[in-house]
Amino acid sequence: MAFEEIDLSKGLSVAELEALIGERDYRHFLNTRNELYRARDMKHHPPSRYEAINLMSEHPNLIKRPIFVNGDEVTIG
């Protein structure tokens, strides 16, 4: 099977994250083990979709990984 590997540590743009997440629940893409996630208590006070996507773009480690994309199907973690 052919695949393309993308290094998420380099980050994704807001537009790339929007395309990846699509209509899915953005909270599933947040890395619950990330220091920023815990410091902001995102479990109990999740950020808005807009804020979360901007934070994931600015802080790539906030993105849960690995992410596997096969057409419209996305598998996280």
Secondary structure, DSSP 4 states (H G I P E B T S, - for coil): -------GGG---HHHHHHHHTTS-GGGGB-TTSHHHHHTTTTTSPPPHHHHHHHHHH-GGGB-S-EEEETTEEEE-
